[in-house]
């Protein structure tokens, strides 16, 4: 559906990694592996690393470059939870099983903190997430979640920030209150992905870029995946393509809708300016339906995003489309130079619940709905453990139901766009 490239988009992340971006060879001829993973984003990389460290012969096929899509372009916010929040998970699974999924996300938050140290790479990891309310009537959402998180889900470290204390966190008059989570974090997602890829290769795994999987078929007790110039025969197949699954598996791709999102990065501010904007150097989101998110970078830029499109394209001028929202939050940055502007596609499910499962020796991970830095790691553990013989965690995800989007291939996106327009209008009233 979407054009893929030999190069990363011109994002701040690609700029920050320019000196370490290396190419990996395309797949040539026929090869054997124990596990073949299609997609070198977070889902595929986390799964591959766990399996390679367990001694499995793993081959990862990537149509473009490692973390070329959402994993290398996202907001870099490692926020606890899922896009759907907890009620749909509890409704589908019951409290005890939903609590296990929540505990898995908290495990992922700690694991993400430790991974760079364990494997010897830097991803600009910084702790702290602040969830804010724009509207006075939605401050109660913060306090309700604080109470529920503590008394129901065992997450008792959340700190309520009243309006009078917000200047210590964010220099904006837009917000009424905030909720601070010390277990959340922000990071450079492309640096994280590149660090994971290098760790996979050190553990004996293979990664082939520019090796788009054109088709796969069952062969004997396993699968053969075909690319333009080669193929891989493996016992186990993992589909980790997310928004780019397309026609490789029409049944799975009918359960997700690609949605465009975009963000900008300012030119470097002075250290004093950057510190004044976000004194505690946390990442920030709000609780609007179409939310803003932003954070500081180590070189004192502001990264700011939040726009989305449901019809596949991107604004012709992302910087111009984003500037009003940035200046609405930070009027003191009016006219600031926006040095980078980029976008990409995320994979939405109908219920915003993750679509992670397995059938025979075929597994899949998708449907993070714009909230994937930690969920991809939690889901990858479930899939890797299932491949290694422990299926309890994966069974939790398979208890979630993600049906096809109404309207089929041609009308699903317009219907979602209409729904989004209603929620945006509701946010503005």
N, C-alpha and C positions, 0 to 999 in steps of 0.2 A: 504493500500500500504506500509506504513512504520511501523516498529515495535515500539510499545509504551511501556513504562516502568513504574514501580512503583516509580522510583526515578528520580530526575532531573539529567541531564548530568553534568559531572564534570567540570563546567564552573567557571569562576571567580565569577559570580553572585551567584551561589549556595554556593560557599565558603563564600561569604560575608554575606549570609543570613542563614548560618548553625544553628545559635542559635534561629532562629524564624521560621524555616521550620517545620510546623506541618501538620499532615495528617487529612483528613476529611473522615467521614465514607462513604462507598459505599451505593448506593441505595438498599434498601431491601423492598420487597413487593410492593403493589400498592399504589400510592399516587395521590392526586389531587392538582392542582395549577391553577392559572389564566394564568400564562405565564411559559413555559418551554423553557430554552435556552440550546442548545447543544454547548459546548465549553467554557472553562474558560480561554480564552486568553483575550486580550484587548477588542476586539469587544463584546464578551459576558459579560465581567465584567462591562464595561461602561454602556451597555444597562441594565443589571440587576440592577446596582446601581440606575440609574435614575428611573426605574420602581418601585423598592422597596421603594425609598424615596417618590414616588407618591402614595404609599399605596397598590400597587399590590402585590399579593402573587406570588413570583417568586421562581422557582427551577432551578438551574444550574447543568447540568450533564457534567462531565469531564472524558474522557477516561483514563487519567493518573493523573497528579497533576496540580494544579492551575499554569497557565503560563508555562507548561512543554515544549511547542513548541516555536515558534518564539517570542512570547510575553515575554518569560523569558530568551531569548538567544541573542536578537538583539543587534545592536550597541549602543542603548540607546541615539540616536540622535533625538531630537524633532525638526524637520526641517519643516518650513512652505512650504506648497504646496503638490503636488501629484507626483508620479513617472513619469507621462506623461507630466508634466508641464501644462501650461494653454492653449496652442493653440488647442489641441484636445477637451478640455472642451468647449471652446468658439465656435469651429466649430460645435459641437453637440447641444449646448444649446443657442447660441447667447450670446451677451455681457452681458446683464442684468442678465440673469440666471447664467451665469458663474461667474459673480461678486458676486452673493449671495453665491456660493460655496466657493469662495476665502475668503469672509468675515466669512464664517463658520470655515475655517481653522484658521483665526486670532483669532476667538472666542476660538477655541480649545487650541491655544497656551496660552491664558490668563487663561483659565479654568484649564489647566494642572499645571500652576504655583500656582493656588489657592487651588486645590484639596487636596494636602497633609496637608496644613494648616487647611482647613475646617474640615477634617476628622481625624486629629491628628496622622499622620504618616510621616516618613522621607523616601525619595527616592533618596537622594543625588542630588537633583535638583541644577543645576548650569546654569546660563543664558549665551547665546551667541553661535552663529554658524558662522564660517568663510568658505565661498565657494571660492575655489581657482582655478586658471588656471595653468596647467602645460605647455601648449604650448603658445608661444607668439600670434599666430593667434587666440587663443580662449579667450584672454583677452577681446575682444569685446563682448563676451557673457555676461561677468560680467557687463560691462557698459550699454549694451542694456537692461538687466534685471533691473538694477537699475533705468533706465529711465522709462521703461514700468511699473514697480511696482509702481512707484510714480505717473505717469501721467495717468495710465489706471486703476490700481487696488487700489489706495489709500494707498499704503504702502510706505511712504516717509522717513522712518528712516534708509534705507540701506546706509552703509558707504563704499566707495571705498578705498582700501588700495593699494597704489602703491608698486612696488617691493622694493624700498629703505626703506619703513616703515614696511615691513613684519617681520623683526627680532623682532619687538615688539610683534608679534603674534605667529610666528612659526619659530623654529630654523632649517630651511631647505633651501638649495639652489635650490630645485626642482621647486619652484613656482614663477610665473611671476607677479602675482597680486592676490588680494583677495577682497571679498565683505562681509562685516560684517553685520549680522542681529541680533540686540539685542533681538528680539522677539523669536528667536530660543533658544534652550537649550540642555542640556544633563543630563542624569539621569541614575539610576540603574533600568532597566525595571522590574526585578524580585521583587525588593522592592516596586515598584509602584503597580504591580499586587497583591502582598500580602496585601498591604494597602487597595486596592479596595475591595478585598475579605472580609477582616475583616469589612469594612464599610457596605458591603452588608448584612452580618450576623447581625450586630448591627441594621440594618434597618428592620430585619425580614425575609430576604431572606435565602434560603437554598442552600448550595453547596455540591454536592456529587462527590468525586473523585473515581477513579477506577470503573467508571460507564459508560462504553462505550455504546453509543446508537447503537444498532444492527439494528433497523428498526423503522419506524414510519408509522402510517396510520391514515387516517381521521376517526374520530369516533363522530357521531352526528354533532354538530356544531364546534367541536374542533379536537384535535389530541391526539393520544396515542403514547408515545415513549417507546420502549421496551429495557431494558438492560438485562444482564445475570441473575440478581437476582431480578428484580423488573420492575416497569413501572410507568410512570407519565401520567395522563390524564389532559390536559390543554386546555383552550379556544384558546390560541395563541402559536404558535411554532416559535422559532427563531433559525436559523441555523448559527452558528458562528464558523465553523470548519476550514475554510480556506484551507490550503494545505492538511489537514487530513480529508476532507469531503469524498473522495473516493467513495465507493459504496452506502453510505447512501442516496445520491441523485445524480444518474448518470447524469442527465440533467445539474445540476448546476456544477458538478465536471468537465464536459467536457469543461467548459469555463475557467478553470484555469490549469496552468501547474506548478507542484511543482519543484522548483529550489533550489539546495543546496547552502548555503553560510556559510562562516566560518571566525573566527577571533582568535586572541591570546591576552594574557595578560602577560606582563613582570613580573618578580619578582619585589618587591618594589624597586624603585630607591631612592636615597637620596632626601630630599626635594629640595635641590639646583639643582640636575639633572633634576627633574621633572619640576620645575619652569622654568629652562633654555629652555627646549624643547617647552613648551607652556606658555609663560609668562602671557598671558591674560586668561588662563584656559578656552578657548573656545573649542568646538568640531569643527573638520575640515573635509571637504570633498573636492574632486576635481571635475572638469567637464570633465574628461575622460569618455568614454562609460562604461568601466569596472573601476570603481572608487576605490580609497583608501579612508578610513575614519578612524579617530583616535581621541583619547581624553585622558585626565588624569583622574585618579580615586582619591577619597579622601585619599587613602593610598599610593599615589604617584607611581602607576603603569601606564604604557602606554597600553591602549587597542587599537588594530590595526586590521582592517579587510578590506575586499574588494574582496576576491576570490569568485568565484561561479562555480557551475557545473550544467549542464542542463540534465544530464543523470541519476540523482537520487542518485548517491553515493557521497562519500567524499574522499578527498585524504587520503591515508593510514597514512601519517604523516602530519597533518595539520600544525604543527609548522615549519617543514622543507619547506613545500610549501609556507608558508607565510613569512618566514624570509627574502628572497631576496627583497621582496617589502617593508618591514619595513626598512631594511638597505639601500634601495634605497632612501627613504625619510630621514632617520636619520642615515647616515653613522657613526656618533659618538656612535651609539648603537651596532655597529658590535660585534657579539658574546654575546650579552646580554642574560641572561637566560629567556626563555619563560616558565613561570610556569604553564600557563593554555592554552589549545587549544581546541576549540569546534566548532561545526557547527549545522546547522538545515536547515529547508526547509521553503521557502517563497512561496506565491501563485501568480503567474504571470498571467495576462490577455493578450490577443492579442494586445490590444491598450495601455496597461499599465494604463487604466482607472479603477477606482474602480467598482466592481460589487455589488451593494447594491440595494435591492428592496423588494417588497412585493406583494403577490397575495392572496386575501382573508385574512385569519388569519395566513398565513405562510410568514415569512420574512427571509431574508438572508443578510449577510455581508461577503464579501470576495474580493480578487483581488487587494490587496494594492501594489503588485509588488515591495516589498522591501522597501516601504516608508510608514510605517504605524503607527508610534507612535502618531502623531496628527490626521491623517485621520481616524483612528479607533474611536477616540473620537467624531469627527465631524459626522461620519456616525452613530454612536450609538445614538447620540442626534436625528438624523432624524428618525431612526427606533423607538426609544422609544416614540418620539412625535407622530408618526403615530399610534402606539398602543394606545396611550392616546387620539387619535381623531384628531390630527393636522397633516395633510398629506402634506402640502406645501413643506417642506424641502425634504422629501423623493421623491417627484415627480421630483425634480431636478436630483437626482441620477438615477431615472428610465428613464430619457431622454438620458442616455448614453447607447451605444450599445456595448455589449461584446459577440462576437460570439464564436463558437467552434474553437479550434486550428486545423489547417489543418494537415492531416496525421492521425488523430484519436489517439486512445490510444497508439499505438505502434510506430508511426512515428513522433508525434508532437515534442518530446524531441530532437531527432536527427536533425530535421529541424531547431529548435531553436539554437542548438549547432553550426550548420554550420553558421547561421546568426551571432551568438556571436563571432565566430572566425574571421569573416570578420571585425566586428567593432573593435576587439582587434588589428587586423593587421593595420587598419586605424589609431588607436591611436598611433601605434608605428612608423608610417611613418613621 
